Amino acid sequence: MRIAQVSLQFEATATGGGGVHVQRVTQHLVEMGHRVTVLSIHTAKTLGSARLEEGLRPYSLEDRGPLQVVRFLVDPDIAQPYEGDKGTEIRRIREFCEAAAWWLLQRPRDFDVVHLHGHHLIPGYLAWRLRGGGFKVVSTVHFLESTLVETRREGVSHFDVPERALAQMRRWEAMSRYADAVVVISPGMREELFEIARGLGLDPAAFKVRVIPSGAVNEGSLLSPAGVRRKLARLPNPVEMVTFCRLDPSKGVEFAIRGAALAARRSARSLRLTVAGIPSGSYLDLLREEAERASEALPVDIRTFEAIFTDRERNEFLDGFCLYLFPTLSEPFGMTLIEAAARGLIAVATDAAGPRYILGGERALETPWGYITDYGLCARREPLEQLAHNLSQALAWALNHWKESVARALALRDRVEREFTWRRVAQRYLELYEGD
């Protein structure tokens, strides 16, 4: 097949899981024998000696045989696609969408499928712009930005965007209905999209939705079951825990520090927490303050990175821990949860939509603090003032029921192998491309 992938994030312009997703799926589609063209954006990292051609926006085309990479120059000298305030970011994404639509609509016979990846404008507005283009349009909504929250010292709220802008984002998110198929990455996210549709007076049946989870690992990153058993053979002392994710307010990382500190004060064993990821603005200062307050009970090591790990770097890093603590406040999937599970870490997360989907199973035992599932533990997020306590109780259960926790880690590792590898995700997309 001839496939176009449209994403702001690809290779050097990737800033998070969405970029990794597009890169890995593209890699596997090429390996399966398909021709793939990726349409992305230029940043300072990619512009360099790129040879630009004239168009609605200047663009470069890199020919790698079965893979072509087209990048549009929208703003010079930006470090990453989302640089600037929210208004600047939205203006940039819209101009990128117009450039991508211009380029694609001139080539209606060059592609069987155009696959749009991202949030609000790209899977929504661009799907509308490509109507009648002569190719199938698939929109993967990687997250619903209008539902995101951020934490502040005074509490939790929508991230700092005016209500008028949030309303516009919801309209763009709802425009994904113009795609021939809409992909969301968890059942909970499907319900959130339907709720947005109903809020706009739209019938959810207008959205041709498929749930295809985001993959997270290549098969080679899976620790063997025997390796997991060796790693977790006995309850260690100290217990090395990690919160490994993008360090932004929606991840609720301060609640991991607070919850782990509460658990440490009540445990006969020593607990240590490492917080690691790519930081976002002043949020890092808040985390350092939290770590200082917790230091009497809990050593907290905060490590920041400038770029996404390679598979080898990530695996070596995660192999130093036995438990993954994921305190996210709003999460459609949870790629880092999958990455940790592939290396045999015991999973403690919140009951956000993504973790509940990944850790859910046929049974979920409800407790005052959350849920004990087939694959791990989910702490209740609400009421928010109870979240740190609930996380501490989930951690206590994991440590006090070590044998049962190890069994869940093994079951989750096996589920990752069955359902959450990049090759499996690429196969599901291909089935969607080839279907009616």
C-alpha positions as CSV (number, residue, x, y, z in Angstrom):
1,M,0.0,0.0,0.0
2,R,0.9,3.7,-0.4
3,I,0.5,5.3,3.0
4,A,1.0,8.9,4.1
5,Q,1.5,9.6,7.8
6,V,1.0,13.2,9.0
7,S,2.5,14.1,12.3
8,L,4.3,17.1,13.8
9,Q,6.4,14.6,15.7
10,F,8.8,12.4,13.8
11,E,12.3,11.4,14.6
12,A,14.2,14.6,15.5
13,T,11.0,16.5,16.1
14,A,9.5,14.0,18.5
15,T,8.8,15.3,22.0
16,G,6.9,12.4,23.5
17,G,5.0,9.2,23.0
18,G,3.1,10.4,19.9
19,G,6.3,10.9,18.0
20,V,7.6,7.5,19.1
21,H,4.3,6.0,18.0
22,V,4.5,7.4,14.5
23,Q,8.2,6.5,14.1
24,R,7.7,2.9,15.2
25,V,4.6,2.2,13.2
26,T,6.2,3.7,10.1
27,Q,9.3,1.5,10.6
28,H,7.1,-1.7,10.8
29,L,4.9,-0.7,7.8
30,V,8.1,-0.3,5.7
31,E,9.4,-3.6,6.9
32,M,6.1,-5.2,5.8
33,G,6.8,-4.0,2.3
34,H,4.7,-0.8,2.1
35,R,5.7,2.6,0.8
36,V,5.3,5.3,3.5
37,T,5.6,9.1,3.2
38,V,5.8,11.0,6.5
39,L,4.6,14.7,6.5
40,S,6.1,16.6,9.4
41,I,7.5,20.0,10.4
42,H,10.9,21.6,10.4
43,T,12.6,22.7,13.6
44,A,16.1,24.0,14.2
45,K,17.2,20.3,14.6
46,T,16.0,19.3,11.1
47,L,16.4,22.5,9.0
48,G,20.2,22.5,8.8
49,S,21.2,21.9,5.2
50,A,17.7,20.8,4.1
51,R,17.0,21.7,0.4
52,L,13.8,23.6,0.4
53,E,11.3,23.7,-2.5
54,E,8.7,26.4,-3.0
55,G,5.1,25.7,-2.0
56,L,2.3,27.0,0.1
57,R,5.0,26.7,2.7
58,P,8.6,25.9,1.8
59,Y,9.2,22.2,2.2
60,S,12.0,19.6,1.9
61,L,11.7,16.0,0.6
62,E,14.1,13.3,1.7
63,D,14.0,10.1,-0.3
64,R,15.0,7.0,1.6
65,G,13.6,4.4,-0.9
66,P,10.4,3.0,0.5
67,L,10.3,5.9,3.0
68,Q,10.0,9.5,2.1
69,V,10.0,12.3,4.7
70,V,8.5,15.7,3.8
71,R,9.0,18.5,6.2
72,F,7.3,22.0,6.0
73,L,9.0,25.2,7.2
74,V,6.4,27.1,9.2
75,D,8.5,28.9,11.8
76,P,12.3,29.2,11.6
77,D,14.5,28.5,14.6
78,I,11.9,26.7,16.8
79,A,13.4,24.1,19.1
80,Q,10.3,21.9,19.1
81,P,6.9,21.9,17.4
82,Y,4.9,23.2,20.4
83,E,7.2,26.1,21.3
84,G,5.6,29.3,22.5
85,D,2.4,30.2,24.1
86,K,-0.8,28.4,23.3
87,G,-1.9,30.9,20.7
88,T,1.4,30.7,18.9
89,E,1.3,26.9,19.0
90,I,-2.2,26.7,17.6
91,R,-1.4,29.2,14.8
92,R,1.7,27.1,13.9
93,I,-0.3,23.8,13.8
94,R,-3.0,25.3,11.7
95,E,-0.5,26.6,9.1
96,F,1.1,23.2,9.1
97,C,-2.3,21.6,8.4
98,E,-2.9,24.0,5.5
99,A,0.5,23.2,4.0
100,A,0.0,19.4,4.4
101,A,-3.5,19.7,2.9
102,W,-2.1,21.7,-0.1
103,W,0.6,19.1,-0.7
104,L,-1.6,16.0,-0.4
105,L,-4.6,17.3,-2.4
106,Q,-2.2,17.9,-5.3
107,R,-1.4,14.2,-5.3
108,P,-4.7,12.3,-5.0
109,R,-3.4,9.3,-6.9
110,D,-0.2,8.9,-5.0
111,F,-1.8,7.5,-1.8
112,D,-4.2,4.8,-0.8
113,V,-4.4,6.0,2.8
114,V,-3.6,9.3,4.6
115,H,-3.2,8.7,8.4
116,L,-3.4,11.8,10.6
117,H,-1.7,11.7,14.1
118,G,-2.0,14.2,16.8
119,H,-4.5,16.3,18.8
120,H,-7.3,18.7,17.9
121,L,-6.3,20.3,14.6
122,I,-4.5,17.5,12.9
123,P,-6.9,14.6,13.4
124,G,-9.9,16.9,13.3
125,Y,-9.6,20.1,11.2
126,L,-7.2,18.4,8.7
127,A,-9.6,15.5,8.2
128,W,-12.2,18.0,7.2
129,R,-9.8,19.7,4.8
130,L,-9.0,16.4,3.1
131,R,-12.6,15.4,2.4
132,G,-13.0,14.2,-1.2
133,G,-9.2,13.9,-1.7
134,G,-9.4,10.6,-3.4
135,F,-7.8,8.6,-0.6
136,K,-9.0,7.0,2.7
137,V,-8.4,9.2,5.7
138,V,-7.7,7.7,9.1
139,S,-7.4,10.0,12.2
140,T,-5.6,8.8,15.3
141,V,-6.5,11.1,18.2
142,H,-3.5,10.6,20.5
143,F,-5.1,12.7,23.3
144,L,-8.0,15.0,23.8
145,E,-6.2,18.2,24.8
146,S,-9.4,19.9,25.9
147,T,-9.7,17.3,28.7
148,L,-6.2,17.8,30.1
149,V,-5.6,19.2,33.5
150,E,-2.7,20.8,35.3
151,T,-1.7,21.0,38.9
152,R,-0.9,24.3,40.6
153,R,0.0,25.1,44.2
154,E,-3.6,26.1,44.8
155,G,-5.1,22.9,43.2
156,V,-6.0,21.3,39.9
157,S,-7.5,23.0,36.9
158,H,-7.6,22.9,33.1
159,F,-4.2,23.8,31.8
160,D,-3.8,27.6,31.4
161,V,-6.0,28.1,28.3
162,P,-9.1,30.4,28.1
163,E,-12.5,28.8,28.0
164,R,-13.0,30.2,24.5
165,A,-9.9,28.3,23.2
166,L,-11.0,25.1,25.0
167,A,-14.3,25.3,23.2
168,Q,-12.5,25.7,19.9
169,M,-10.4,22.7,20.7
170,R,-13.5,20.6,21.4
171,R,-14.9,21.6,18.0
172,W,-11.7,20.6,16.2
173,E,-11.6,17.3,18.2
174,A,-15.1,16.6,17.1
175,M,-14.2,17.3,13.4
176,S,-12.4,14.0,13.5
177,R,-15.8,12.6,12.5
178,Y,-15.0,13.6,8.9
179,A,-12.3,10.9,8.7
180,D,-13.2,7.6,7.2
181,A,-12.1,6.0,10.5
182,V,-11.2,7.5,13.9
183,V,-8.7,5.7,16.1
184,V,-8.5,6.2,19.9
185,I,-6.1,4.5,22.1
186,S,-8.3,3.3,24.9
187,P,-12.0,2.6,25.6
188,G,-12.0,5.4,28.2
189,M,-10.8,7.9,25.5
190,R,-13.6,6.8,23.2
191,E,-16.1,7.7,25.9
192,E,-14.4,11.1,26.4
193,L,-14.7,11.7,22.7
194,F,-18.4,10.8,22.7
195,E,-18.9,13.1,25.7
196,I,-17.4,16.0,23.7
197,A,-19.6,15.1,20.7
198,R,-22.8,15.1,22.9
199,G,-21.7,18.4,24.4
200,L,-21.7,19.9,20.9
201,G,-25.1,18.4,20.0
202,L,-23.6,15.7,17.8
203,D,-24.5,12.0,17.5
204,P,-21.6,9.8,18.7
205,A,-22.7,7.4,15.9
206,A,-21.2,9.9,13.4
207,F,-17.8,8.9,14.7
208,K,-16.5,5.7,13.1
209,V,-14.4,4.8,16.1
210,R,-11.9,2.0,16.5
211,V,-9.9,1.3,19.6
212,I,-6.3,0.5,18.7
213,P,-3.9,0.8,21.7
214,S,-0.7,2.5,21.2
215,G,2.2,0.0,21.1
216,A,5.1,0.7,23.3
217,V,7.9,-1.9,22.9
218,N,9.6,-3.9,20.3
219,E,9.7,-7.6,21.0
220,G,13.4,-7.4,21.8
221,S,12.7,-5.1,24.8
222,L,10.6,-7.8,26.6
223,L,12.4,-9.3,29.6
224,S,11.8,-13.0,29.6
225,P,9.4,-14.5,32.2
226,A,12.4,-16.2,33.8
227,G,14.2,-12.9,34.0
228,V,11.2,-11.3,35.7
229,R,11.1,-14.1,38.3
230,R,14.8,-13.7,39.0
231,K,14.4,-9.9,39.3
232,L,11.5,-10.1,41.7
233,A,12.5,-13.3,43.5
234,R,12.5,-11.6,46.9
235,L,11.2,-8.4,48.4
236,P,14.3,-6.1,48.3
237,N,15.5,-3.7,50.9
238,P,15.7,-0.9,49.9
239,V,12.8,-1.0,47.6
240,E,13.7,0.9,44.4
241,M,10.7,2.6,42.8
242,V,10.6,4.8,39.7
243,T,8.2,7.4,38.2
244,F,9.3,7.6,34.6
245,C,7.3,9.9,32.3
246,R,7.2,13.4,30.8
247,L,7.5,15.7,33.8
248,D,4.4,17.9,33.2
249,P,1.5,18.8,35.6
250,S,-1.0,16.4,34.0
251,K,1.2,13.5,35.2
252,G,0.7,14.4,38.9
253,V,4.3,13.5,39.8
254,E,4.1,15.4,43.1
255,F,1.5,12.9,44.2
256,A,4.0,10.1,43.6
257,I,6.4,11.8,45.9
258,R,3.8,12.5,48.6
259,G,2.3,9.0,48.3
260,A,5.7,7.2,48.4
261,A,6.8,9.3,51.4
262,L,3.6,8.3,53.3
263,A,4.3,4.6,52.4
264,A,7.9,5.0,53.6
265,R,6.9,6.4,57.0
266,R,4.7,3.3,57.5
267,S,7.0,0.6,56.1
268,A,9.5,-1.5,58.0
269,R,11.6,-1.4,54.8
270,S,13.5,1.5,53.2
271,L,11.9,3.0,50.1
272,R,13.6,5.1,47.5
273,L,12.0,6.9,44.6
274,T,13.6,8.1,41.3
275,V,11.6,10.6,39.3
276,A,12.9,10.7,35.7
277,G,11.8,12.4,32.4
278,I,11.9,15.3,30.1
279,P,10.8,18.4,32.2
280,S,8.2,21.0,31.4
281,G,8.7,24.6,32.4
282,S,8.5,25.6,36.1
283,Y,6.9,22.3,37.1
284,L,10.4,20.9,37.8
285,D,10.8,23.5,40.6
286,L,7.6,22.3,42.2
287,L,8.9,18.7,42.1
288,R,12.2,19.7,43.7
289,E,10.3,21.4,46.5
290,E,8.2,18.3,47.0
291,A,11.3,16.1,47.1
292,E,12.9,18.4,49.7
293,R,9.9,18.2,51.9
294,A,9.8,14.4,51.6
295,S,13.5,13.9,52.2
296,E,13.3,13.0,55.9
297,A,11.3,9.9,55.1
298,L,12.0,9.2,51.4
299,P,15.2,9.8,49.3
300,V,14.0,11.2,46.0
301,D,16.4,11.3,43.0
302,I,15.1,13.6,40.2
303,R,16.8,13.0,36.9
304,T,16.0,15.0,33.8
305,F,16.7,14.3,30.1
306,E,16.7,16.3,27.0
307,A,15.7,13.6,24.5
308,I,13.7,10.3,24.4
309,F,15.7,7.2,25.4
310,T,16.8,4.6,22.8
311,D,15.4,1.2,23.5
312,R,18.7,0.0,25.0
313,E,19.0,3.1,27.2
314,R,15.5,2.8,28.5
315,N,15.8,-0.9,29.2
316,E,19.0,-0.5,31.1
317,F,17.5,2.4,33.1
318,L,14.3,0.5,34.1
319,D,16.2,-2.6,35.0
320,G,17.4,-0.8,38.1
321,F,13.9,-0.8,39.7
322,C,11.3,-3.3,40.8
323,L,8.2,-1.1,41.0
324,Y,6.8,1.6,38.7
325,L,4.6,4.3,40.2
326,F,2.5,6.2,37.8
327,P,0.4,9.0,39.5
328,T,-1.1,10.5,36.3
329,L,-4.2,12.7,36.6
330,S,-5.3,12.5,33.0
331,E,-4.0,9.8,30.7
332,P,-5.5,8.3,27.5
333,F,-3.1,5.4,27.4
334,G,0.2,5.3,29.3
335,M,3.2,4.3,27.1
336,T,5.7,4.4,30.0
337,L,3.5,2.0,31.9
338,I,3.9,-0.5,29.1
339,E,7.6,0.1,28.8
340,A,8.0,-0.6,32.6
341,A,5.8,-3.7,32.4
342,A,8.0,-5.1,29.6
343,R,10.9,-5.0,31.9
344,G,9.0,-6.8,34.7
345,L,8.3,-3.9,37.1
346,I,5.3,-4.2,39.4
347,A,2.7,-1.5,38.3
348,V,1.0,0.9,40.7
349,A,-0.9,3.6,38.9
350,T,-4.0,5.8,39.2
351,D,-7.5,4.9,37.9
352,A,-7.2,7.3,34.9
353,A,-8.6,5.9,31.6
354,G,-5.4,4.6,30.2
355,P,-4.0,2.8,33.2
356,R,-7.4,1.3,34.0
357,Y,-7.4,-0.1,30.4
358,I,-3.8,-1.4,30.5
359,L,-4.1,-2.9,34.1
360,G,-7.7,-3.9,33.9
361,G,-8.8,-7.5,33.4
362,E,-11.8,-9.8,33.9
363,R,-11.7,-9.1,37.6
364,A,-11.1,-5.9,39.7
365,L,-11.4,-6.1,43.4
366,E,-12.6,-2.7,44.7
367,T,-11.0,-1.4,47.9
368,P,-11.4,1.9,49.8
369,W,-8.2,3.2,48.1
370,G,-8.8,1.9,44.6
371,Y,-8.7,-1.4,42.6
372,I,-6.7,-4.6,42.7
373,T,-6.8,-5.8,39.1
374,D,-5.4,-8.8,37.2
375,Y,-2.3,-6.9,36.2
376,G,-1.6,-4.3,38.9
377,L,-3.0,-1.7,41.3
378,C,-5.0,1.4,40.5
379,A,-5.4,4.2,43.2
380,R,-8.4,6.4,43.1
381,R,-7.7,10.0,41.9
382,E,-10.8,11.5,43.5
383,P,-11.1,13.2,45.8
384,L,-7.8,14.7,44.9
385,E,-6.8,15.4,48.5
386,Q,-6.9,11.6,49.1
387,L,-4.7,10.7,46.1
388,A,-1.4,10.6,48.0
389,H,-3.0,8.5,50.7
390,N,-4.5,6.2,48.1
391,L,-1.2,5.7,46.3
392,S,0.5,5.0,49.7
393,Q,-2.1,2.3,50.4
394,A,-1.6,0.8,46.9
395,L,2.2,0.7,47.5
396,A,1.7,-0.9,50.9
397,W,-0.5,-3.6,49.4
398,A,2.1,-4.3,46.8
399,L,4.9,-4.7,49.4
400,N,2.8,-6.6,51.9
401,H,1.5,-9.1,49.2
402,W,4.8,-9.5,47.3
403,K,4.1,-12.9,45.8
404,E,0.7,-11.8,44.5
405,S,2.4,-8.6,43.1
406,V,5.0,-10.6,41.3
407,A,2.3,-12.8,39.7
408,R,0.6,-9.6,38.4
409,A,3.9,-8.3,37.0
410,L,4.3,-11.6,35.1
411,A,0.7,-11.5,33.8
412,L,1.2,-7.9,32.7
413,R,4.4,-8.6,30.9
414,D,2.7,-11.4,29.0
415,R,-0.2,-9.1,28.1
416,V,2.3,-6.6,26.7
417,E,3.8,-9.3,24.5
418,R,0.3,-10.3,23.2
419,E,-1.2,-6.8,22.7
420,F,1.2,-3.9,23.1
421,T,4.1,-4.4,20.7
422,W,4.7,-2.1,17.8
423,R,4.4,-4.9,15.2
424,R,1.0,-5.8,16.6
425,V,-0.2,-2.2,16.4
426,A,1.1,-1.8,12.8
427,Q,-0.8,-5.0,11.9
428,R,-4.0,-3.6,13.3
429,Y,-3.6,-0.4,11.4
430,L,-3.0,-2.3,8.2
431,E,-6.2,-4.3,8.8
432,L,-8.0,-0.9,9.1
433,Y,-6.4,0.5,6.0
434,E,-7.4,-2.5,3.9
435,G,-11.0,-2.8,5.3
436,D,-14.1,-1.2,4.0
